[in-house]
Amino acid sequence: MNMIISTLLASTAIAGSGAFTIDRVPETPEEVAAFDGIVLDIDRTQLADMRDGERIVINDVPMPGEESVSLELIRFNVFSEDARVVVGSMDDDGEVENQPMDFPDVITLRGRIVGDPDSRVFLGLGDRTTNGLIERPGQTCVIARHPDAGWTAIYDLGRVDPALMNWVDVTCGVESIPQIAEAPRQAAPRGIDTDCPPRLRLAIETDWQFTGNLFGGDVIASGEYAATLVAAMSSIYIVDLEVAVQISYLRLWADAMDPWTGGSSGDQLNEFVQYWNANMGDVSRHLAHMFSGQNLGGGVAYVGVVCSPNYGYAVSGNLGGSFPLPIQDHSGNNWDLMVVCHETGHNCGTGHTHDYNPPIDGCGNGDCELAYGGTIMSYCHLCSGGISNMVMSFHPTVQINIENYLAGVDCDLGGDGSPPSAQVDNVTAVFGTSFDIDVLLNDYTNDCTDPVIVEYDPISYAGATIQLVGDDPASAVLRYVPGSEEVDGDIFQYSMSDGSGQQDSSGVIIDFINPRPPDTPLASEPGVQARYYTLQDPTVLPDFDTLEPYADEYVDQVNYPSTGGNFAGSGLSDNFGVVFEGLVDIPEAGTYTFYVNSDDGSRLFIGDEQIVDNDGLHGMNEESGSILLGAGLHEIRIDFFERGGGAGCIVSIAGGSLSKQPIPVDMWAHATTIPEDVTGDGVINLDDILLLLAEWGPCGDPCPGDVNGDSVIDINDILAILAVWPT
């Protein structure tokens, strides 16, 4: 049977196998413990080879409250194809010089919690900055790196005392700005294609305070954060408003000699507008936005000005330089992302929620009854609780208003005419089976058309046959039919085109790997053996091989939710250990992820290889690991201990055609002996014949060499052994 193998599936398997993890750091600094935060270990270098458009599943991400979740994310690039990044400075004549700099090296990911379609996840992982947001109904969790201490923590914003957050008092000055008369626009239907949405090209200006005050003059760090803010905004806009946001231009300042002198948001906006209208007409953009590290009193923006050459501007002041952290050394926290999304929302045609008729909420009019759950365009941060009241979303009424406005703007929010981009496909497969490769899955077209395959190598480098499968060129895949000679890897090339006929070429790199071969017990029966051990106040798993069990039994499966009573057949509720040992029946070759959710510690082995480490004292906590397995029976062992309190152990599996589930009863087995295995070592070999010869002749009871049970060891017993001799 053909199996679809694509970059998407390959990257998911890589993620599941532990190529990238977000782990909990055991030691928690006092300042983090004070707000019930969890310190995270995030090694971004493991994602260096991940391409834009590639997807990844990150399992077992720690969450506040001893919970963990899996995140399904896609990497995306916040910079447009023609973007420029520069560092500004003044020369001796007072003229601005712009020196090109490398694009900020920040990995931006967006997506959701696996199994929760109403959730929203964003991660911005830079060399100097880390920021993130995990949001689901009723909970907003913030990820941020301390600028000095260096730790990165996650915490639940709703569980932190707003007084500890020390929110700054900021306002939006949009009311004081002259508005442009706009002709009424006809409502446009929702339903823009979010796979290739319209794109707002945003030019980002900054002041020296943004780099100097917030990042100690480090333009690399300030560039990372500017890119992170816009990427986080894009992850919200693409879901709520069906429009992506991209940076077409970013300018940072090398020193205090910038052209900005405005002391308030309104003054700064006026200066920004005048300077850019006079000097920056060559910057391709739909809007321009200033990020300021000054205390400007908040933000300000023109309303309904997308693609307006004279008024398409906004200013976000009082920025803090990271997603908020509730720590004592912060003089004031600001939800930078909320401010930037809010002011850009004005640019995109909406007023505040209290300006609607009828009002969406009354927060801006002093009525805080609906403050909790206030949305991006509300003033509910002025109510008790501050910005802790807010959710990082646009109200549905605001969403429709902005989408209708954007559908009627007089400029093109689509592509810029640049050619398509075909990406290399890295495929991992087991040799000997034909498989289909969706080579177009990670390819990009700037014109929002579906890419199509126009040419491919009919024969690969190693002599395999390549076939086009599918009548629709936009959904066709390439089938790899291996040759007769086994190889370690292979390559072939293909070309694709966009709707305009522009083409690009790339290649497919195939790496053949061998799965763990199945074990071959002489015989097996359903169930898994459980051996029980008494322990004394354990804190970690003991070496069970040095201990004697006090009882054993065979159980149907390892699926024991937490209980305060006796665990399984142990007869104990505390201070015991269990070794579950048997076989797991794998239906088809592939990568399988094993999960152990236990209270307290546990480990899982396939054969001699440790796959899951969930050791230590803890409540019900799930850890996982993956392994490539061949079809058939594989030796499995789970070590588990319980010290006190609740006890539970659940072993689950996912992979191939199996969705994640506790390993079902019909997949568990254990090895048994047969009479022909005279030595009882699980193998039929010469040792069995030798033992039989040593006991030749009539025998009593017991008589291990009497295979056929006639109380005589003779030629008939030898023939019985030879009948099951392995080939």
C-alpha positions as CSV (number, residue, x, y, z in Angstrom):
1,M,0.0,0.0,0.0
2,N,1.3,3.4,-0.9
3,M,1.9,5.8,1.9
4,I,2.0,9.6,1.6
5,I,5.3,10.9,2.8
6,S,5.7,14.7,2.7
7,T,7.8,17.4,4.2
8,L,4.9,18.1,6.5
9,L,4.8,14.5,7.8
10,A,8.5,14.3,8.0
11,S,8.8,17.4,10.1
12,T,6.0,16.2,12.3
13,A,7.9,12.9,12.9
14,I,11.1,14.8,13.6
15,A,9.3,17.0,16.1
16,G,7.8,13.9,17.8
17,S,11.2,12.2,18.0
18,G,12.5,14.9,20.2
19,A,14.4,17.0,17.6
20,F,12.8,20.1,19.2
21,T,11.4,20.3,22.7
22,I,10.4,23.0,25.1
23,D,11.3,21.7,28.5
24,R,10.7,22.7,32.1
25,V,13.8,23.8,34.0
26,P,13.8,22.1,37.4
27,E,15.1,25.0,39.4
28,T,12.8,28.1,39.6
29,P,14.2,31.5,40.7
30,E,12.3,33.2,43.5
31,E,11.2,36.0,41.3
32,V,9.6,33.5,38.9
33,A,8.0,31.5,41.6
34,A,6.4,34.7,43.0
35,F,4.1,34.8,40.0
36,D,3.7,31.0,39.7
37,G,5.8,31.0,36.5
38,I,7.6,28.1,35.0
39,V,11.1,28.5,33.6
40,L,11.5,27.0,30.1
41,D,14.5,25.6,28.3
42,I,14.1,26.5,24.6
43,D,17.0,25.8,22.2
44,R,16.1,27.6,19.0
45,T,19.2,26.3,17.2
46,Q,17.4,23.0,16.8
47,L,15.0,24.8,14.4
48,A,17.7,26.5,12.3
49,D,17.0,24.2,9.3
50,M,13.2,24.5,9.5
51,R,11.9,26.2,6.3
52,D,9.2,28.8,6.0
53,G,5.8,27.0,5.5
54,E,7.1,23.9,7.2
55,R,5.0,22.6,10.1
56,I,6.0,21.1,13.4
57,V,4.3,19.5,16.3
58,I,6.0,20.2,19.7
59,N,4.9,17.7,22.3
60,D,4.7,18.1,26.1
61,V,5.1,21.8,26.3
62,P,4.9,22.8,30.0
63,M,1.9,24.9,31.0
64,P,1.0,26.6,34.3
65,G,-0.8,24.3,36.7
66,E,1.3,21.1,36.1
67,E,-0.3,20.7,32.7
68,S,1.4,20.0,29.3
69,V,0.1,20.5,25.8
70,S,1.1,19.8,22.3
71,L,1.5,22.7,19.9
72,E,0.9,22.4,16.1
73,L,2.9,25.3,14.5
74,I,4.0,26.6,11.1
75,R,7.1,28.7,10.5
76,F,6.4,31.9,8.6
77,N,8.5,34.9,7.4
78,V,7.3,38.3,8.5
79,F,9.4,40.1,6.0
80,S,8.2,40.7,2.4
81,E,10.3,39.4,-0.5
82,D,11.6,42.9,-1.2
83,A,12.1,44.0,2.4
84,R,14.9,46.3,3.5
85,V,16.5,46.5,7.0
86,V,18.7,49.5,7.7
87,V,20.5,51.2,10.6
88,G,20.1,55.0,10.5
89,S,22.6,57.6,11.7
90,M,23.4,61.3,11.0
91,D,26.5,62.3,9.1
92,D,28.6,65.4,9.9
93,D,26.3,67.5,7.7
94,G,23.2,66.4,9.6
95,E,22.0,64.2,6.7
96,V,20.6,60.7,7.5
97,E,22.7,57.8,6.3
98,N,21.0,54.3,6.1
99,Q,23.4,51.4,6.3
100,P,21.9,48.0,5.3
101,M,22.0,45.3,8.0
102,D,21.3,41.6,8.1
103,F,17.7,40.6,8.6
104,P,16.9,39.9,12.2
105,D,17.6,36.2,13.0
106,V,14.3,35.4,14.7
107,I,12.3,32.2,14.2
108,T,8.6,33.0,14.1
109,L,5.9,30.3,14.5
110,R,2.1,30.5,14.7
111,G,-0.5,27.9,15.2
112,R,-2.7,26.3,17.9
113,I,-2.9,23.8,20.7
114,V,-3.4,20.3,19.2
115,G,-7.1,19.4,19.6
116,D,-8.2,23.0,20.5
117,P,-9.4,24.8,17.3
118,D,-10.2,27.9,19.4
119,S,-6.7,28.3,20.7
120,R,-4.0,30.6,19.4
121,V,-0.2,30.2,19.7
122,F,2.7,32.5,18.7
123,L,6.4,32.0,19.3
124,G,9.2,34.5,18.4
125,L,12.6,32.9,19.1
126,G,15.6,35.2,18.6
127,D,19.2,34.9,19.6
128,R,18.7,37.7,22.1
129,T,14.9,37.8,22.6
130,T,12.2,35.2,23.3
131,N,8.5,36.0,23.4
132,G,5.3,34.0,23.0
133,L,1.6,33.7,23.6
134,I,-0.5,30.7,24.2
135,E,-4.2,31.7,24.3
136,R,-7.3,29.6,24.6
137,P,-10.8,30.4,25.9
138,G,-10.5,31.6,29.5
139,Q,-6.7,31.5,29.6
140,T,-3.8,33.7,28.3
141,C,-0.3,32.4,28.9
142,V,2.6,34.7,28.2
143,I,6.2,33.6,27.4
144,A,9.0,36.2,27.9
145,R,12.7,36.3,28.5
146,H,14.1,38.4,31.3
147,P,16.4,41.0,29.7
148,D,19.1,40.8,32.4
149,A,18.7,37.4,34.2
150,G,18.3,35.6,30.9
151,W,15.7,33.1,32.0
152,T,12.6,32.5,29.9
153,A,9.3,31.9,31.7
154,I,5.7,31.1,31.0
155,Y,2.9,32.2,33.3
156,D,-0.9,32.5,33.3
157,L,-1.7,36.2,33.0
158,G,-5.1,35.7,34.6
159,R,-3.6,34.2,37.8
160,V,-1.3,37.2,38.4
161,D,-2.5,40.1,40.7
162,P,-2.9,43.1,38.4
163,A,-1.1,45.1,41.0
164,L,2.0,43.0,40.5
165,M,1.8,43.5,36.8
166,N,2.2,47.3,37.4
167,W,0.5,48.2,34.1
168,V,1.4,51.6,32.7
169,D,-1.4,54.0,32.2
170,V,-1.6,54.5,28.4
171,T,-4.3,56.0,26.2
172,C,-5.0,56.1,22.5
173,G,-5.1,59.7,21.0
174,V,-7.0,58.8,17.9
175,E,-9.9,61.2,18.8
176,S,-7.6,64.2,18.6
177,I,-6.3,63.5,15.1
178,P,-8.2,65.1,12.1
179,Q,-10.0,62.4,10.2
180,I,-10.1,61.9,6.5
181,A,-13.6,61.9,4.9
182,E,-14.3,58.5,3.5
183,A,-17.0,57.5,1.1
184,P,-19.3,54.8,2.5
185,R,-18.1,51.4,1.5
186,Q,-20.2,48.5,0.5
187,A,-20.0,45.5,2.8
188,A,-17.9,42.6,1.4
189,P,-18.5,39.0,2.4
190,R,-16.1,37.2,4.8
191,G,-14.2,34.2,3.6
192,I,-10.9,35.4,2.2
193,D,-8.6,32.5,1.4
194,T,-6.4,32.3,4.5
195,D,-3.9,30.0,2.8
196,C,-2.9,32.9,0.7
197,P,-4.4,36.0,2.4
198,P,-4.1,39.6,1.4
199,R,-1.0,41.2,2.9
200,L,-0.5,44.5,4.6
201,R,3.0,45.8,3.8
202,L,4.1,47.7,6.9
203,A,7.1,50.0,7.0
204,I,8.5,50.2,10.6
205,E,10.3,53.3,11.8
206,T,11.8,53.5,15.3
207,D,13.4,56.0,17.5
208,W,16.7,55.7,19.4
209,Q,14.9,55.1,22.6
210,F,13.5,51.9,21.2
211,T,17.0,50.5,20.8
212,G,18.9,52.5,23.4
213,N,16.5,52.4,26.3
214,L,15.0,49.0,25.8
215,F,18.0,47.0,24.5
216,G,21.1,48.9,25.6
217,G,21.9,50.1,22.1
218,D,21.9,46.6,20.6
219,V,20.3,46.9,17.2
220,I,20.4,43.1,16.8
221,A,18.1,42.7,19.8
222,S,15.8,45.6,18.9
223,G,15.6,44.3,15.3
224,E,14.6,40.9,16.7
225,Y,11.9,42.4,18.8
226,A,10.5,44.6,16.1
227,A,10.2,41.6,13.8
228,T,8.6,39.6,16.7
229,L,6.0,42.3,17.4
230,V,4.9,42.4,13.7
231,A,4.9,38.6,13.4
232,A,2.8,38.3,16.5
233,M,0.4,40.9,15.1
234,S,0.3,39.0,11.8
235,S,-0.6,35.8,13.6
236,I,-3.6,37.6,15.1
237,Y,-4.7,39.5,12.0
238,I,-4.5,36.4,9.8
239,V,-6.9,34.5,12.0
240,D,-9.3,37.3,13.1
241,L,-9.2,39.6,10.0
242,E,-7.9,37.2,7.2
243,V,-5.0,39.5,6.3
244,A,-1.3,38.9,6.9
245,V,1.0,41.7,8.0
246,Q,4.6,41.8,6.5
247,I,7.5,44.2,7.1
248,S,8.6,45.9,3.9
249,Y,11.0,48.2,5.6
250,L,12.6,48.4,9.0
251,R,14.9,51.2,10.3
252,L,16.7,51.1,13.6
253,W,18.9,53.9,15.0
254,A,22.6,53.5,15.9
255,D,22.7,56.4,18.4
256,A,20.7,59.3,19.9
257,M,21.1,61.4,16.7
258,D,17.7,60.5,15.3
259,P,15.4,63.1,13.8
260,W,12.7,62.7,16.4
261,T,11.9,65.3,19.1
262,G,8.1,64.7,19.7
263,G,7.3,64.5,23.5
264,S,3.8,63.1,23.1
265,S,2.1,60.6,20.8
266,G,0.3,63.4,18.9
267,D,3.5,65.5,18.5
268,Q,5.4,62.4,17.4
269,L,2.8,61.4,14.9
270,N,2.9,64.9,13.3
271,E,6.7,64.8,13.1
272,F,6.6,61.3,11.7
273,V,4.1,62.2,9.0
274,Q,5.9,65.3,7.9
275,Y,9.4,63.6,7.8
276,W,8.2,60.5,5.9
277,N,6.1,62.4,3.5
278,A,9.1,64.6,2.6
279,N,11.9,62.0,2.7
280,M,10.6,58.4,2.5
281,G,8.5,58.2,-0.6
282,D,10.7,55.5,-2.1
283,V,9.7,53.0,0.6
284,S,7.0,50.6,-0.7
285,R,4.3,50.2,1.9
286,H,0.6,50.2,2.6
287,L,1.1,51.7,6.1
288,A,4.0,53.1,8.2
289,H,4.2,52.6,11.9
290,M,6.7,54.0,14.5
291,F,7.8,51.9,17.4
292,S,8.9,54.2,20.3
293,G,10.7,53.5,23.5
294,Q,9.7,57.0,24.8
295,N,7.0,57.8,27.3
296,L,4.6,59.3,24.8
297,G,1.5,58.6,26.9
298,G,0.3,55.7,24.6
299,G,-0.4,55.4,20.9
300,V,-2.1,57.3,18.2
301,A,-3.2,56.6,14.6
302,Y,-5.2,57.9,11.7
303,V,-8.4,55.9,11.0
304,G,-9.1,54.2,7.6
305,V,-5.9,55.1,5.8
306,V,-4.5,51.9,4.2
307,C,-2.6,52.9,1.1
308,S,-3.1,56.6,1.9
309,P,0.2,58.3,0.9
310,N,-0.2,61.2,3.2
311,Y,-2.0,59.8,6.2
312,G,-1.2,56.1,6.4
313,Y,0.6,56.4,9.8
314,A,0.5,55.3,13.4
315,V,2.7,55.6,16.5
316,S,3.0,53.1,19.3
317,G,4.7,54.6,22.4
318,N,5.6,53.4,25.8
319,L,6.9,50.1,24.4
320,G,8.5,47.8,27.0
321,G,10.8,45.7,24.9
322,S,9.3,42.3,25.7
323,F,6.0,40.6,26.4
324,P,5.0,41.6,29.9
325,L,6.7,40.1,33.0
326,P,5.3,40.6,36.5
327,I,8.6,41.2,38.3
328,Q,9.5,43.9,40.8
329,D,12.3,45.5,38.8
330,H,9.9,46.6,36.0
331,S,8.9,50.2,36.5
332,G,5.8,49.5,34.4
333,N,4.5,46.8,32.1
334,N,2.8,47.4,28.7
335,W,1.2,44.9,26.4
336,D,3.3,46.1,23.4
337,L,1.4,43.7,21.2
338,M,-1.9,45.0,22.2
339,V,-0.8,48.6,21.5
340,V,0.6,47.8,18.0
341,C,-2.5,45.7,17.1
342,H,-4.8,48.5,18.4
343,E,-3.2,51.4,16.5
344,T,-3.0,49.3,13.3
345,G,-6.6,48.5,13.7
346,H,-7.4,52.2,13.5
347,N,-5.4,52.4,10.3
348,C,-7.6,49.5,9.0
349,G,-10.8,51.4,9.4
350,T,-12.2,50.8,13.0
351,G,-12.8,53.1,15.9
352,H,-12.9,52.0,19.5
353,T,-15.5,49.4,20.7
354,H,-17.3,52.1,22.7
355,D,-17.6,54.2,19.5
356,Y,-19.9,51.7,17.9
357,N,-23.7,52.2,17.9
358,P,-24.7,50.4,20.0
359,P,-21.4,50.3,21.9
360,I,-19.8,46.9,22.0
361,D,-18.7,47.6,25.6
362,G,-18.8,50.7,27.7
363,C,-15.2,50.7,29.1
364,G,-14.3,53.9,27.3
365,N,-17.3,55.6,28.7
366,G,-16.6,54.7,32.3
367,D,-18.9,51.6,32.3
368,C,-16.6,48.6,33.3
369,E,-19.3,46.0,33.7
370,L,-18.0,44.1,30.6
371,A,-14.3,44.9,31.3
372,Y,-13.1,41.3,31.7
373,G,-12.7,39.9,28.2
374,G,-12.2,43.3,26.6
375,T,-10.9,43.0,23.0
376,I,-8.1,44.7,21.1
377,M,-10.0,47.9,20.2
378,S,-11.5,48.4,23.6
379,Y,-10.6,50.7,26.5
380,C,-11.1,48.0,29.1
381,H,-7.5,48.4,30.2
382,L,-8.6,51.6,32.0
383,C,-10.8,49.6,34.3
384,S,-9.8,47.8,37.5
385,G,-7.4,45.0,36.5
386,G,-5.8,47.0,33.7
387,I,-4.6,45.1,30.6
388,S,-5.1,41.9,32.5
389,N,-8.8,42.3,31.5
390,M,-7.9,42.0,27.8
391,V,-7.9,39.1,25.3
392,M,-5.7,39.3,22.2
393,S,-8.6,39.2,19.7
394,F,-10.8,41.6,17.7
395,H,-14.5,41.6,18.6
396,P,-16.5,39.8,15.8
397,T,-18.3,43.1,15.0
398,V,-14.9,44.8,14.6
399,Q,-13.6,41.9,12.5
400,I,-16.4,42.3,10.0
401,N,-16.0,46.1,9.9
402,I,-12.2,45.8,9.2
403,E,-12.6,43.1,6.6
404,N,-15.3,45.1,4.8
405,Y,-13.0,48.1,4.8
406,L,-10.0,46.2,3.5
407,A,-12.1,44.7,0.7
408,G,-12.7,48.2,-0.6
409,V,-9.3,49.8,-0.5
410,D,-8.1,51.3,-3.7
411,C,-4.7,49.4,-3.8
412,D,-3.7,45.8,-4.3
413,L,-3.0,43.8,-1.2
414,G,-1.9,40.8,-3.2
415,G,1.5,39.7,-4.5
416,D,4.2,41.8,-6.0
417,G,4.9,39.9,-9.2
418,S,8.0,38.1,-7.9
419,P,8.5,34.5,-9.1
420,P,7.5,31.3,-7.2
421,S,9.9,29.5,-4.9
422,A,10.3,25.7,-5.0
423,Q,11.7,24.3,-1.7
424,V,13.8,21.2,-1.2
425,D,11.9,18.2,0.1
426,N,13.7,16.1,2.6
427,V,12.0,12.7,2.9
428,T,12.7,9.8,5.3
429,A,11.4,6.4,4.2
430,V,11.9,2.7,4.6
431,F,13.4,1.1,1.4
432,G,11.3,-1.4,-0.6
433,T,7.9,0.3,-0.6
434,S,6.5,2.8,-3.1
435,F,5.4,6.1,-1.6
436,D,4.0,9.4,-2.7
437,I,5.7,12.7,-2.2
438,D,3.7,15.9,-2.1
439,V,6.5,18.1,-3.5
440,L,4.2,21.1,-3.9
441,L,3.2,21.2,-0.2
442,N,6.0,23.5,0.9
443,D,6.4,25.5,-2.4
444,Y,5.3,29.1,-2.5
445,T,3.7,31.3,-5.2
446,N,3.6,35.0,-4.8
447,D,0.4,35.4,-6.9
448,C,-1.7,33.2,-4.6
449,T,-2.3,30.6,-7.3
450,D,-1.8,26.9,-6.6
451,P,1.6,25.7,-7.8
452,V,1.6,23.0,-10.4
453,I,4.2,20.4,-11.4
454,V,5.5,21.1,-15.0
455,E,8.5,18.7,-15.2
456,Y,10.3,16.0,-13.2
457,D,13.0,13.4,-13.6
458,P,11.4,10.1,-14.8
459,I,14.3,8.1,-13.4
460,S,16.1,9.1,-10.1
461,Y,19.8,9.2,-9.6
462,A,19.7,5.6,-8.0
463,G,17.5,4.2,-10.8
464,A,14.0,4.5,-9.2
465,T,11.0,5.3,-11.3
466,I,9.2,8.6,-10.7
467,Q,5.5,8.8,-11.7
468,L,3.0,11.7,-11.7
469,V,-0.1,10.6,-9.8
470,G,-3.4,12.7,-10.0
471,D,-5.3,14.4,-12.8
472,D,-5.3,17.8,-11.2
473,P,-1.8,19.4,-11.6
474,A,-2.3,21.5,-8.5
475,S,-2.9,18.5,-6.3
476,A,-0.8,15.9,-8.1
477,V,2.0,14.1,-6.2
478,L,5.1,12.3,-7.4
479,R,5.2,8.5,-6.7
480,Y,8.6,7.0,-5.9
481,V,8.9,3.3,-7.1
482,P,12.2,1.9,-5.8
483,G,14.5,-0.1,-8.0
484,S,15.7,-3.6,-7.2
485,E,19.0,-2.6,-5.7
486,E,18.8,-1.4,-2.1
487,V,20.4,2.0,-1.6
488,D,20.9,4.3,1.4
489,G,19.5,7.4,-0.3
490,D,18.4,8.9,-3.6
491,I,17.7,12.3,-5.3
492,F,15.7,13.6,-8.2
493,Q,14.6,17.0,-9.5
494,Y,11.3,18.7,-10.5
495,S,10.0,22.0,-11.7
496,M,6.9,23.9,-10.7
497,S,5.1,27.1,-11.9
498,D,2.6,29.7,-10.7
499,G,-0.4,31.0,-12.4
500,S,1.6,33.5,-14.5
501,G,3.8,30.8,-15.9
502,Q,6.9,31.8,-13.9
503,Q,8.9,28.7,-12.9
504,D,11.3,27.5,-10.3
505,S,13.1,24.1,-9.8
506,S,14.1,22.2,-6.7
507,G,14.9,18.6,-5.6
508,V,13.8,15.8,-3.5
509,I,16.4,14.2,-1.1
510,I,15.4,10.8,0.2
511,D,17.1,9.2,3.2
512,F,16.3,5.5,3.6
513,I,16.4,4.2,7.2
514,N,16.0,0.8,8.7
515,P,13.3,0.4,11.3
516,R,14.0,-1.6,14.4
517,P,13.2,-5.2,13.4
518,P,10.5,-7.0,15.2
519,D,11.3,-9.5,18.0
520,T,10.6,-13.2,17.2
521,P,9.4,-15.0,20.3
522,L,8.6,-18.7,19.8
523,A,5.1,-18.1,21.0
524,S,3.0,-15.4,22.6
525,E,-0.2,-14.9,24.4
526,P,-2.4,-11.8,25.1
527,G,-1.6,-9.6,28.1
528,V,1.5,-8.0,29.7
529,Q,3.2,-9.2,32.9
530,A,3.2,-7.0,35.9
531,R,5.8,-7.6,38.7
532,Y,5.3,-5.7,42.0
533,Y,8.0,-4.5,44.4
534,T,8.0,-2.9,47.8
535,L,10.0,0.3,48.1
536,Q,10.9,2.7,50.9
537,D,10.1,6.4,50.3
538,P,11.5,6.3,46.8
539,T,12.3,9.6,44.9
540,V,13.5,8.1,41.7
541,L,13.2,4.7,40.0
542,P,15.3,2.0,41.5
543,D,17.3,-0.7,39.7
544,F,14.5,-3.3,39.6
545,D,16.9,-6.0,38.4
546,T,18.5,-6.0,41.9
547,L,15.1,-6.5,43.7
548,E,12.8,-9.4,44.2
549,P,9.1,-8.9,43.4
550,Y,6.6,-9.9,46.0
551,A,3.9,-10.7,43.5
552,D,3.2,-10.8,39.8
553,E,0.3,-11.2,37.4
554,Y,-0.7,-10.7,33.8
555,V,-2.9,-7.7,33.0
556,D,-4.8,-6.7,29.8
557,Q,-3.1,-3.3,29.3
558,V,-1.3,-0.5,31.1
559,N,-4.1,2.0,31.5
560,Y,-4.5,3.0,35.1
561,P,-5.8,6.5,35.8
562,S,-4.7,8.1,39.1
563,T,-6.3,6.6,42.2
564,G,-5.8,7.0,45.9
565,G,-6.6,3.3,46.5
566,N,-4.6,0.2,45.8
567,F,-2.9,0.3,42.4
568,A,-3.8,-2.5,40.0
569,G,-3.1,-5.9,41.7
570,S,-0.3,-4.6,43.9
571,G,-2.4,-4.5,47.1
572,L,-0.6,-1.2,47.9
573,S,-1.4,2.5,47.5
574,D,2.0,3.9,48.5
575,N,5.7,2.9,48.4
576,F,5.7,0.4,45.7
577,G,7.1,-0.2,42.2
578,V,5.9,-2.1,39.1
579,V,7.6,-3.5,36.1
580,F,5.3,-4.1,33.2
581,E,7.0,-6.3,30.6
582,G,5.8,-7.8,27.4
583,L,5.3,-7.2,23.7
584,V,3.6,-4.5,21.7
585,D,2.2,-5.5,18.3
586,I,3.0,-2.9,15.7
587,P,0.6,-3.1,12.7
588,E,2.8,-1.4,10.0
589,A,6.3,-0.1,9.7
590,G,6.7,3.6,10.6
591,T,7.6,6.1,13.3
592,Y,5.6,5.6,16.5
593,T,5.4,7.9,19.5
594,F,5.0,6.3,23.0
595,Y,3.6,8.3,25.9
596,V,3.7,7.6,29.6
597,N,1.4,9.6,31.8
598,S,2.3,8.7,35.4
599,D,2.2,9.6,39.1
600,D,5.0,9.2,40.2
601,G,8.0,8.4,38.0
602,S,8.2,6.1,35.0
603,R,10.4,5.0,32.1
604,L,9.6,3.1,28.9
605,F,11.9,0.9,26.9
606,I,11.6,-0.7,23.5
607,G,14.1,-3.6,23.6
608,D,17.1,-2.1,25.4
609,E,16.5,1.4,24.1
610,Q,15.0,4.0,26.5
611,I,12.2,5.9,24.7
612,V,10.5,7.8,27.5
613,D,12.0,9.3,30.6
614,N,9.3,10.5,33.1
615,D,11.2,9.8,36.3
616,G,11.0,11.6,39.6
617,L,8.3,12.7,42.1
618,H,5.4,14.4,40.4
619,G,1.7,14.3,39.8
620,M,0.2,12.9,36.7
621,N,2.6,14.0,34.1
622,E,3.0,12.8,30.5
623,E,6.3,12.5,28.6
624,S,6.9,11.0,25.2
625,G,9.4,9.7,22.7
626,S,9.5,8.2,19.2
627,I,11.1,5.3,17.5
628,L,11.0,3.8,13.9
629,L,9.6,0.3,14.2
630,G,9.1,-2.5,11.7
631,A,5.7,-4.3,11.7
632,G,5.4,-7.1,14.3
633,L,6.0,-7.7,17.9
634,H,8.5,-5.6,19.9
635,E,9.7,-6.0,23.4
636,I,8.3,-3.3,25.7
637,R,9.0,-2.6,29.3
638,I,7.7,0.1,31.6
639,D,9.3,0.8,35.0
640,F,7.0,2.7,37.4
641,F,7.1,3.7,41.1
642,E,4.7,5.4,43.5
643,R,5.7,7.1,46.8
644,G,2.6,8.7,48.2
645,G,-0.7,10.3,47.2
646,G,-2.4,9.4,44.0
647,A,-1.0,6.7,41.8
648,G,-1.5,6.2,38.1
649,C,0.2,5.0,34.9
650,I,-1.2,5.2,31.4
651,V,0.8,4.1,28.3
652,S,-0.4,5.4,25.0
653,I,0.8,5.2,21.4
654,A,0.4,7.2,18.1
655,G,1.8,6.7,14.7
656,G,1.0,5.1,11.3
657,S,-2.7,4.9,11.1
658,L,-3.1,5.1,14.8
659,S,-4.2,8.3,16.4
660,K,-3.0,8.9,20.0
661,Q,-4.7,6.4,22.4
662,P,-3.9,4.2,25.3
663,I,-2.3,1.1,23.8
664,P,-5.4,-1.1,23.2
665,V,-5.8,-4.6,24.7
666,D,-5.3,-6.4,21.4
667,M,-1.8,-4.8,20.9
668,W,-0.4,-6.2,24.2
669,A,1.2,-9.7,24.4
670,H,3.9,-11.6,26.3
671,A,6.2,-14.3,25.2
672,T,5.6,-17.9,26.2
673,T,7.6,-21.1,26.0
674,I,6.9,-24.2,24.0
675,P,7.9,-27.8,24.8
676,E,10.4,-27.9,22.0
677,D,12.4,-25.1,23.8
678,V,14.0,-27.7,26.2
679,T,16.4,-25.2,27.8
680,G,13.6,-22.6,28.2
681,D,15.8,-19.8,26.8
682,G,13.3,-18.7,24.2
683,V,15.4,-20.0,21.3
684,I,15.3,-23.3,19.4
685,N,19.0,-24.3,18.8
686,L,21.6,-26.9,19.3
687,D,21.5,-26.5,23.1
688,D,18.0,-28.0,23.2
689,I,19.3,-31.1,21.3
690,L,22.3,-31.5,23.6
691,L,20.2,-31.3,26.7
692,L,17.8,-33.9,25.2
693,L,20.8,-36.3,24.5
694,A,22.1,-35.9,28.0
695,E,18.7,-37.2,29.4
696,W,18.2,-39.9,26.8
697,G,15.9,-42.8,27.7
698,P,13.1,-43.3,30.1
699,C,12.5,-40.4,32.5
700,G,10.3,-39.5,35.4
701,D,8.5,-36.2,36.3
702,P,9.6,-33.6,35.6
703,C,11.3,-34.5,32.3
704,P,12.1,-31.3,30.3
705,G,13.5,-33.3,27.3
706,D,10.3,-35.3,26.9
707,V,8.8,-33.1,24.2
708,N,5.9,-35.3,23.2
709,G,5.0,-36.3,26.8
710,D,5.4,-40.1,26.5
711,S,7.9,-40.4,29.4
712,V,10.7,-41.4,27.1
713,I,13.4,-39.2,25.5
714,D,14.0,-40.7,22.1
715,I,14.2,-40.0,18.4
716,N,10.5,-38.8,18.3
717,D,11.5,-35.9,20.6
718,I,14.4,-34.9,18.3
719,L,12.1,-35.0,15.3
720,A,9.6,-32.7,17.2
721,I,12.4,-30.2,17.8
722,L,13.5,-30.3,14.2
723,A,10.0,-29.7,13.1
724,V,10.0,-26.2,14.6
725,W,13.7,-25.5,13.9
726,P,14.2,-21.9,12.7
727,T,15.0,-21.5,9.0
